[in-house]
């Protein structure tokens, strides 16, 4: 704990609204992120220059170097921010020790929360991620894999505990992948679904309703796997007795 008479520094001082330099710095960084998201989503990484980003953000040309190091650092910050937020939240839920249904409900709410934000920003995020999948830059792959692996491992561990298994197997990994895919598909198909079934995206309540439905589907998938394993165990037991 800091001593009561320790001098304040920019790192130990609680940021205040009156700290003009800090406020300007945060504003500049945010403007760069928002401008970069729009341009990277519209044009792609290679076709977007740092000069364009700074002009769009209305900031000094040296700002990208100051806040992000270089263009690649800015891209990583834009691309990874929503992934890291989702994965950290999902992993924390998976390790919380709460009931499976509660964890999945809160996980789906976290995954689909971006759809409650402004359509423009959400679509920009999704478009950027589609671009990265179709034309990989190689700038964020390992970090994305690491974040996804941490979440997937936590989910698998939760299922191992839920089903009383000694260790995971490929069927359990299939189940974990399916649970993730329920939310990911609804999120990444947002633009398409808004055209063919707009009522599914008609405001925050519709998104919450979808989260609740996905929770029910997740519980059904878990119970199917539990039943399947039970039936397989009975069949194996009968076969052993007849041998």
C-alpha positions in Angstrom: 0.0 0.0 0.0 1.3 3.5 -0.8 2.4 5.5 2.1 0.1 8.4 3.0 2.9 11.0 2.4 4.1 9.4 -0.8 4.3 12.0 -3.6 1.8 11.7 -6.4 3.0 10.9 -9.9 1.2 10.5 -13.2 1.0 6.8 -12.6 -0.2 6.8 -9.0 -2.5 9.8 -9.2 -6.2 9.0 -9.8 -7.0 10.6 -13.2 -9.3 13.6 -12.8 -11.4 15.4 -15.4 -9.4 18.5 -14.7 -6.2 16.9 -15.9 -6.2 18.5 -19.3 -3.2 16.7 -20.7 -4.5 13.3 -19.7 -7.9 14.1 -21.1 -6.5 15.3 -24.4 -4.3 12.2 -24.6 -7.2 9.8 -24.1 -9.3 11.8 -26.6 -6.5 11.6 -29.2 -6.0 7.9 -28.7 -9.8 7.2 -29.0 -10.0 9.3 -32.2 -7.2 7.4 -33.8 -8.8 4.1 -32.9 -12.2 5.1 -34.3 -10.7 6.6 -37.5 -8.5 3.5 -38.0 -11.4 1.1 -37.5 -13.4 2.9 -40.2 -10.6 3.1 -42.7 -9.2 -0.4 -42.1 -12.7 -1.9 -42.4 -13.5 0.1 -45.6 -10.1 -0.2 -47.4 -8.1 -2.9 -45.6 -4.7 -2.6 -43.9 -2.4 -2.4 -46.9 -4.5 0.3 -48.7 -4.8 2.5 -45.6 -2.0 5.0 -44.9 -1.1 6.4 -41.5 -1.5 9.9 -43.0 -5.1 9.1 -43.9 -5.8 7.9 -40.4 -4.3 11.0 -38.8 -6.3 13.3 -41.1 -9.5 11.4 -40.5 -8.9 11.6 -36.7 -7.8 15.3 -36.9 -4.6 14.7 -35.0 -0.9 15.3 -35.5 1.0 13.0 -37.9 3.2 11.8 -35.1 0.4 10.6 -32.9 0.3 7.0 -34.2 4.0 6.6 -33.3 3.4 8.1 -29.9 0.4 6.0 -28.9 0.8 2.8 -30.9 4.4 2.6 -32.1 3.6 2.2 -35.8 0.8 1.3 -38.2 0.9 -2.4 -37.3 0.6 -1.5 -33.6 -2.5 0.6 -34.4 -4.0 -2.2 -36.4 -3.4 -4.7 -33.6 -5.1 -2.4 -31.1 -8.1 -1.9 -33.3 -8.4 -5.6 -34.3 -7.8 -7.2 -30.9 -9.7 -4.9 -28.6 -13.2 -6.5 -29.0 -11.7 -10.0 -29.1 -9.8 -9.5 -25.9 -12.7 -8.0 -24.1 -15.0 -10.9 -25.1 -12.5 -13.6 -24.3 -11.5 -12.1 -20.9 -15.2 -11.9 -19.9 -16.0 -15.4 -21.2 -13.0 -17.0 -19.6 -13.8 -15.3 -16.2 -17.3 -16.7 -16.5 -16.1 -20.2 -17.4 -13.9 -20.2 -14.3 -16.4 -18.7 -11.9 -17.8 -22.0 -10.6 -21.4 -20.9 -11.3 -24.0 -23.3 -12.8 -23.6 -24.2 -16.4 -26.8 -22.5 -17.5 -25.9 -19.2 -15.7 -22.4 -19.2 -17.2 -23.7 -19.7 -20.7 -26.4 -17.1 -20.4 -23.9 -14.5 -19.2 -21.4 -15.6 -21.9 -23.9 -15.2 -24.7 -25.0 -11.8 -23.4 -21.3 -10.7 -23.4 -20.7 -12.1 -26.9 -23.8 -10.4 -28.4 -23.5 -7.1 -26.5 -21.8 -5.4 -29.5 -25.0 -5.8 -31.5 -26.7 -3.4 -29.1 -24.3 -0.7 -30.0 -24.6 1.6 -33.0 -25.1 -0.3 -36.2 -22.2 1.5 -37.9 -19.5 0.7 -35.4 -20.6 -2.9 -35.0 -20.7 -3.4 -38.7 -17.2 -1.9 -39.0 -15.8 -4.3 -36.4 -17.4 -7.3 -38.2 -16.3 -6.1 -41.6 -12.7 -5.7 -40.3 -12.7 -9.2 -39.0 -14.1 -10.6 -42.2 -11.3 -8.8 -44.1 -8.7 -10.3 -41.8 -10.1 -13.8 -42.4 -10.3 -13.4 -46.1 -6.9 -11.6 -46.5 -4.8 -12.2 -43.4 -2.3 -9.5 -42.5 -0.3 -11.9 -40.2 -0.2 -9.0 -37.6 -2.5 -10.5 -35.0 -2.9 -14.2 -35.6 -0.9 -15.5 -32.6 -2.6 -13.2 -30.2 -6.0 -14.1 -31.5 -5.2 -17.8 -31.2 -3.9 -17.3 -27.7 -7.0 -15.5 -26.6 -9.3 -18.1 -28.2 -7.3 -21.0 -26.8 -7.6 -19.6 -23.2 -11.3 -19.3 -23.6 -11.7 -22.7 -25.3 -9.6 -24.5 -22.6 -11.7 -22.9 -19.8 -14.9 -24.0 -21.5 -13.6 -27.6 -22.0 -12.6 -27.8 -18.4 -16.0 -26.6 -17.3 -17.6 -29.4 -19.4 -15.3 -32.0 -18.0 -16.4 -31.1 -14.5 -20.1 -30.9 -15.6 -20.0 -34.4 -17.1 -17.8 -35.9 -14.3 -15.1 -37.0 -16.7 -11.5 -37.7 -15.9 -10.2 -35.9 -19.0 -11.5 -34.3 -22.2 -11.9 -36.2 -25.4 -12.7 -35.1 -29.0 -16.4 -35.4 -28.5 -16.2 -33.0 -25.6 -14.2 -30.6 -27.8 -16.9 -30.9 -30.5 -19.5 -29.9 -27.9 -17.3 -26.9 -26.7 -16.9 -25.8 -30.3 -20.6 -26.0 -30.9 -21.4 -23.9 -27.9 -19.0 -21.2 -29.1 -20.3 -21.4 -32.7 -23.9 -20.7 -31.6 -23.0 -17.1 -30.6 -20.2 -16.5 -33.1 -22.5 -17.4 -36.1 -25.2 -15.1 -34.9 -22.7 -12.3 -34.4 -20.8 -12.7 -37.7 -24.1 -13.2 -39.7 -25.6 -10.0 -38.3 -25.6 -8.0 -41.6 -27.1 -10.9 -43.5 -29.7 -11.7 -40.9 -30.8 -8.1 -40.7 -31.9 -8.4 -44.4 -33.7 -11.8 -44.2 -35.0 -11.7 -40.6 -34.7 -8.1 -39.3 -36.9 -8.8 -36.3 -34.1 -10.9 -34.7 -32.0 -7.7 -34.5 -34.8 -5.3 -33.6 -33.3 -3.6 -30.6 -31.6 -4.6 -27.3 -34.6 -6.7 -26.2 -34.4 -8.8 -29.3 -30.7 -9.4 -28.7 -31.4 -10.4 -25.1 -34.1 -12.8 -26.3 -31.6 -14.4 -28.6 -29.1 -14.7 -25.8 -31.8 -16.5 -23.8 -32.6 -18.9 -26.7 -28.9 -19.7 -27.2 -28.7 -20.5 -23.5 -31.5 -23.0 -23.9 -29.9 -24.6 -26.9 -26.6 -24.9 -25.0 -28.3 -26.7 -22.1 -30.0 -29.0 -24.6 -26.7 -29.8 -26.3 -25.1 -30.6 -22.9 -28.0 -32.8 -21.9 -27.8 -34.6 -25.3 -24.1 -35.3 -24.7 -24.8 -36.5 -21.2 -27.5 -38.8 -22.5 -25.3 -40.1 -25.3 -22.5 -40.9 -23.0 -24.8 -42.7 -20.6 -26.3 -44.8 -23.4 -22.8 -45.6 -24.7 -21.8 -46.7 -21.2 -24.8 -49.0 -20.8 -24.1 -50.5 -24.2 -20.5 -51.2 -23.4 -21.4 -52.7 -20.0 -23.9 -55.0 -21.7 -21.3 -56.1 -24.2 -18.8 -56.8 -21.5 -21.2 -58.9 -19.6 -22.0 -60.9 -22.7 -18.4 -61.6 -23.5 
